[in-house]
Amino acid sequence: MIAPSSTARDRISAEEWAVRVDLAACYRLAAHFGWTDLIYNHISARVPGTEHFLLNPFGYRFEEVTASNLVKIDLDGTIVEPSPYRVHVGGFTIHSAVHAARPDANCVMHNHTRAGMALSILQEGLLPLTQHAMMFSGRVAYHDTEGFASYRDERERLAADLGDKPVMILRNHGTLVVGSTIGQAVSMFWHLEKAMQAQLDALATGRPITTPSAAVAAKVLEHGFVPVPEEGDYFHPLGWLEWPALLRLADRLDPSFRT
């Protein structure tokens, strides 16, 4: 592993460093939960007050990501600060599409989990069968696969298909969530994974399926994710109340993400 510059933190504002620490923790947690695909897949975060965003160094596993080795790039994929690292073209294509189209996209998570890939194959997509799934009722977008996301012209179609939704299922590919904060994105991904796993498990039994009413789904959605989670809003705990607990978990696992 290439050692980051010892002065890296000195060149970075306090606001950006805080985002870097949270994003590095997010990568470590994703590794812990098994949301990985070797050195592929990405989680990005916007640098506060800019159009730049942070991405993992290509060739490194999620558990190797630190606050210092995250790479800062612009919407054209140009690395905007000296770095010994590279970024993956597919990660740039997908994440730049979302960050450019959505000013509220402060964190974007895209992964190829087993449940995410399996559900992306099903024509019906995500069904409102559980509380976890009903949190996303009417809030899931779909994008047809175009193969490896290596061509910049796909960005327009990705952004158009996503629209204002917080979740997108990339058919025959995987899943993507858009959070107003890093903590919110992690929470969304956790609940989406649970929803997909439960749906696949239920369908695998071959037994008749019960579907809750639209009224029940609306009640669950009312308690679900809000655009900007506010501390102290215990009516909408998703996206903010879990994050301090998850940071404590990341520190117990390996606090080196903070370096």
C-alpha positions in Angstrom: 0.0 0.0 0.0 1.3 3.5 -0.8 1.5 5.6 2.3 -0.5 8.8 2.2 1.3 12.1 2.6 1.9 12.9 6.2 0.7 16.5 5.5 -2.5 15.4 3.8 -4.7 16.5 6.7 -3.0 19.8 6.9 -4.2 20.6 3.3 -7.8 19.7 4.0 -10.4 21.9 5.6 -12.1 20.7 8.9 -15.4 20.3 7.0 -13.9 18.1 4.3 -11.9 16.1 6.8 -15.1 15.3 8.7 -16.7 14.0 5.5 -13.6 12.0 4.7 -13.7 10.3 8.1 -17.4 9.5 7.8 -16.9 8.2 4.3 -13.9 6.0 5.3 -16.0 4.6 8.1 -18.8 3.9 5.6 -16.4 1.9 3.5 -15.2 -0.1 6.5 -18.8 -0.8 7.6 -19.7 -1.9 4.1 -16.9 -4.4 4.2 -18.0 -5.6 7.6 -21.6 -6.2 6.3 -20.4 -7.9 3.2 -21.4 -5.2 0.7 -18.4 -5.6 -1.4 -17.2 -6.9 -4.8 -13.5 -7.4 -4.4 -11.9 -4.0 -5.5 -15.0 -2.9 -7.4 -18.1 -0.9 -6.4 -18.0 2.5 -4.9 -19.3 4.9 -2.3 -18.9 8.6 -3.0 -19.4 11.8 -0.9 -19.6 15.4 -2.0 -17.0 17.8 -0.7 -19.0 20.5 1.2 -19.6 23.6 -0.8 -18.1 22.3 -4.0 -18.9 20.1 -7.1 -16.0 17.8 -6.2 -16.6 14.4 -4.7 -14.5 11.7 -2.9 -14.1 8.2 -4.2 -12.1 5.2 -3.1 -8.6 4.5 -4.6 -9.0 1.9 -7.4 -7.3 -1.4 -6.5 -7.9 -1.2 -2.8 -10.4 -3.2 -0.8 -13.1 -1.4 1.2 -11.3 -2.3 4.5 -8.2 -0.5 3.3 -9.9 2.9 2.7 -8.8 5.7 5.0 -9.7 9.4 5.3 -6.4 10.3 3.7 -6.4 7.9 0.7 -9.8 8.9 -0.6 -9.4 10.6 -4.0 -11.0 13.9 -4.8 -12.3 14.3 -8.3 -14.4 16.8 -10.3 -17.5 16.0 -12.4 -15.2 15.4 -15.4 -13.3 12.7 -13.6 -10.2 14.9 -13.1 -8.2 14.3 -9.9 -8.1 17.8 -8.4 -5.5 17.2 -5.7 -2.1 15.5 -5.9 -2.7 11.8 -5.3 -0.7 8.6 -5.9 -4.1 6.8 -6.5 -6.4 6.3 -9.4 -10.2 6.0 -9.7 -12.2 3.4 -11.5 -13.9 4.6 -14.7 -17.1 2.8 -14.0 -17.3 4.3 -10.5 -16.7 7.8 -12.0 -19.4 7.3 -14.6 -22.2 6.3 -12.2 -21.4 8.6 -9.3 -20.6 11.7 -11.4 -24.0 11.3 -13.1 -25.8 11.3 -9.8 -23.8 14.1 -8.2 -24.1 16.3 -11.2 -27.9 15.9 -11.5 -28.8 15.9 -7.8 -27.6 18.8 -5.6 -29.1 16.8 -2.6 -26.8 13.8 -3.4 -24.2 14.2 -0.7 -23.6 10.4 -0.6 -24.1 7.8 -3.3 -23.7 4.1 -2.6 -23.6 1.6 -5.5 -23.0 -2.1 -4.9 -23.3 -5.6 -6.4 -24.6 -7.6 -3.4 -26.0 -11.0 -3.9 -29.5 -9.9 -3.0 -29.2 -6.7 -5.1 -28.2 -8.6 -8.2 -30.8 -11.3 -7.8 -33.6 -8.8 -7.3 -32.4 -6.7 -10.2 -33.1 -9.7 -12.4 -36.8 -9.9 -11.4 -39.2 -8.0 -13.7 -41.4 -6.9 -10.8 -38.5 -5.3 -8.9 -38.9 -4.4 -5.2 -42.3 -5.3 -3.8 -43.9 -3.7 -0.7 -44.0 -7.0 1.2 -42.2 -6.0 4.4 -41.8 -2.9 6.6 -38.3 -2.5 5.2 -39.6 -2.5 1.7 -42.5 -0.2 2.4 -40.1 2.5 3.5 -39.3 2.8 -0.2 -42.9 2.6 -1.6 -43.1 4.7 -4.8 -39.5 5.8 -4.3 -37.6 3.3 -6.4 -36.3 4.1 -9.9 -35.1 1.6 -12.5 -32.4 1.7 -15.1 -31.8 -0.9 -17.8 -28.3 -2.3 -17.9 -26.0 -1.0 -20.6 -23.1 -3.4 -19.6 -20.1 -2.0 -17.8 -20.6 1.6 -17.0 -17.6 2.7 -19.0 -19.1 5.3 -21.4 -19.9 8.8 -20.4 -23.0 9.1 -22.5 -24.8 6.7 -20.1 -24.7 9.4 -17.5 -27.6 11.3 -19.0 -29.8 8.2 -19.1 -28.8 7.2 -15.5 -29.7 10.7 -14.2 -33.0 10.8 -16.2 -34.1 7.3 -14.9 -33.1 8.2 -11.3 -35.1 11.5 -11.3 -35.8 12.5 -7.7 -35.9 9.0 -6.3 -33.5 8.0 -3.4 -33.2 4.4 -4.6 -32.4 3.0 -8.1 -32.3 -0.7 -9.2 -29.9 -1.1 -12.1 -31.5 -4.0 -13.9 -29.3 -7.1 -14.2 -26.6 -5.2 -12.4 -27.2 -4.0 -8.8 -28.5 -1.3 -6.6 -27.8 2.4 -5.8 -29.0 4.7 -3.0 -28.7 8.5 -2.7 -28.5 10.0 0.7 -28.5 13.6 2.0 -25.9 12.4 4.5 -23.5 9.5 4.7 -25.4 8.1 7.6 -28.7 8.3 5.7 -27.2 6.4 2.7 -25.9 3.6 5.0 -29.3 3.3 6.7 -31.1 3.2 3.3 -28.7 0.6 2.0 -29.1 -1.6 5.2 -32.9 -1.5 5.0 -33.0 -2.0 1.2 -30.8 -5.1 1.6 -33.1 -6.5 4.3 -36.1 -5.9 2.1 -34.6 -7.5 -0.9 -33.3 -10.6 1.0 -36.8 -11.1 2.6 -38.5 -10.8 -0.8 -36.2 -13.3 -2.4 -36.5 -15.7 0.6 -40.3 -15.6 0.5 -40.4 -16.1 -3.3 -38.0 -19.1 -3.0 -40.6 -21.0 -0.8 -43.0 -21.1 -3.7 -45.9 -20.5 -1.2 -48.7 -17.9 -1.7 -47.5 -14.4 -0.9 -49.5 -11.8 1.2 -49.2 -8.2 0.2 -50.1 -5.4 2.7 -52.5 -2.8 1.6 -51.5 0.5 0.1 -52.8 2.2 3.3 -50.4 0.2 5.4 -47.5 1.0 3.1 -48.3 4.7 3.3 -48.2 4.6 7.1 -44.8 2.9 7.1 -43.6 5.4 4.5 -44.7 8.3 6.7 -42.2 7.1 9.4 -39.5 6.4 6.8 -36.7 8.5 5.4 -37.0 12.3 5.2 -34.9 14.4 2.8 -32.8 15.9 5.5 -32.8 14.0 8.8 -32.8 16.2 11.9 -31.3 15.3 15.2 -34.0 15.0 17.8 -36.7 14.0 15.4 -37.6 10.6 16.9 -40.6 10.3 14.6 -38.1 9.9 11.8 -35.0 8.2 13.3 -33.8 6.6 10.1 -30.7 8.2 8.7 -29.4 10.0 11.7 -30.0 8.0 14.9 -28.1 4.9 13.7 -25.0 6.7 12.5 -23.3 7.4 15.9 -23.8 3.7 16.8 -22.3 2.6 13.5 -19.3 4.9 14.0 -18.7 3.2 17.4 -18.8 -0.1 15.6 -16.3 1.1 13.0 -14.0 2.2 15.8 -14.2 -1.1 17.5 -13.5 -3.0 14.3 -10.5 -0.9 13.3 -10.1 2.9 14.0 -7.4 3.2 11.3 -10.1 4.5 8.9 -9.6 7.9 10.7 -6.0 8.3 9.5 
